[in-house]
Amino acid sequence: MSESKASVIWQENKAFMGVSPSGHNVQIDADKEKGSSPMELILLGLGGCASYDVVEILQKSRQAVTDVRCELTAQRAETVPAVYTDIHMHFIVTGQDVKEKQVEKAIHLSAEKYCSASRMLVAGGVNITHDFEVVAG
């Protein structure tokens, strides 16, 4: 098991500076004035994790991908803790002659095997769904 260390430093009001294990700074703000909220960062982390997987898998399968976008729509519980209950991920994959079967396979592999964020959220009870479109370009 590997260990990661991060820190979060209070700045003012509801604003914090996060320092990632790789040393990068991330502005966090529960009021969303100076940065993203903690829950927004979880959603972005999921999108980033899955998008990385999809790009990597498509490139390895020799698909001529020029752009991948992941649009996430999420619902949260109305009571505290206001956890995500449902997240829908819509992938828009752009490229030359990109095969839909390959995109479907890449998304499935990410969701079921490779994306740590997705697996962790699903294990916590979040219902995550996916769909995609392929755009020539």
C-alpha positions in Angstrom: 0.0 0.0 0.0 1.4 3.4 -0.9 1.1 6.5 1.2 0.2 10.0 0.0 0.5 13.2 2.0 -1.3 16.4 1.4 -2.1 19.5 3.4 -5.0 22.0 3.6 -4.2 25.4 5.1 -6.9 27.8 6.2 -6.6 31.3 4.5 -9.7 33.2 5.6 -13.4 32.8 6.0 -14.2 29.5 4.1 -11.1 29.6 1.9 -8.2 27.2 2.1 -5.1 26.4 0.1 -4.7 22.7 -0.7 -1.2 21.4 -1.4 -1.3 18.1 -3.3 1.0 15.2 -2.7 2.9 16.3 -5.9 3.3 19.8 -4.5 0.7 21.7 -6.5 -1.5 24.3 -5.0 -5.3 24.1 -5.3 -7.5 26.9 -4.1 -10.5 25.6 -2.2 -13.4 27.7 -1.1 -16.7 26.5 0.4 -18.2 29.9 -0.7 -16.9 29.4 -4.2 -15.5 32.9 -4.4 -11.8 32.2 -4.5 -11.8 28.6 -5.7 -13.9 25.4 -6.2 -15.8 23.9 -3.3 -14.6 20.6 -1.8 -17.5 18.7 -3.4 -16.8 20.4 -6.8 -13.3 19.1 -6.6 -14.5 15.6 -6.0 -16.6 15.8 -9.2 -13.6 17.3 -11.1 -11.4 14.5 -9.8 -13.8 11.9 -11.1 -14.0 13.5 -14.5 -10.2 13.9 -14.7 -9.6 10.3 -13.6 -12.0 8.8 -16.1 -11.0 11.2 -18.9 -7.3 10.2 -18.5 -8.3 6.5 -18.7 -10.4 7.0 -21.8 -7.7 9.0 -23.6 -5.0 6.5 -22.7 -7.1 3.4 -23.7 -8.2 5.0 -27.0 -4.6 6.0 -27.8 -3.4 2.5 -27.1 -6.1 1.1 -29.4 -4.7 3.4 -32.1 -7.7 5.6 -32.3 -6.9 9.0 -33.8 -8.4 11.0 -31.0 -7.9 14.8 -31.0 -10.2 15.8 -28.1 -12.0 14.2 -25.2 -14.4 16.2 -23.0 -16.3 14.8 -20.0 -19.4 16.7 -19.0 -20.7 15.7 -15.5 -24.1 16.1 -14.1 -24.6 15.3 -10.4 -27.3 15.2 -7.8 -26.7 15.5 -4.1 -28.8 14.4 -1.2 -31.0 17.1 0.3 -30.0 16.3 3.9 -26.7 16.5 5.6 -24.3 15.0 4.7 -25.2 16.3 1.2 -23.3 13.5 -0.6 -23.5 12.8 -4.3 -26.2 10.3 -4.9 -26.1 10.1 -8.7 -23.5 11.3 -11.3 -23.9 11.1 -15.0 -20.8 11.3 -17.2 -21.2 12.3 -20.8 -18.1 11.9 -22.9 -17.6 13.7 -26.2 -14.8 12.1 -28.2 -13.5 13.9 -31.3 -11.2 12.4 -33.9 -10.7 10.9 -37.3 -12.6 7.6 -37.8 -12.9 6.9 -34.1 -14.8 3.7 -33.6 -17.8 3.8 -31.3 -17.1 0.3 -30.1 -13.6 1.4 -29.0 -15.0 4.4 -27.1 -17.7 2.2 -25.4 -15.0 -0.3 -24.4 -12.7 2.5 -23.1 -15.4 4.0 -20.9 -16.4 0.6 -19.6 -12.8 -0.3 -18.7 -12.3 3.0 -17.0 -15.5 2.6 -15.0 -15.1 -1.0 -14.0 -11.3 -1.4 -13.7 -9.0 1.6 -13.9 -10.6 4.8 -12.5 -9.9 4.8 -8.8 -12.2 7.8 -8.2 -15.1 6.0 -9.9 -14.6 2.8 -8.0 -14.3 4.6 -4.7 -17.5 6.6 -5.3 -19.4 3.5 -6.4 -18.3 1.6 -3.4 -19.6 4.5 -1.3 -23.1 4.1 -2.8 -23.0 6.7 -5.7 -24.8 5.6 -8.8 -22.6 6.6 -11.8 -23.9 6.3 -15.3 -22.2 7.0 -18.6 -22.9 7.8 -22.2 -20.9 9.2 -25.1 -20.9 10.7 -28.6 -18.2 10.6 -31.2 -17.6 13.7 -33.3 -15.6 13.7 -36.5 -12.8 16.2 -36.5 
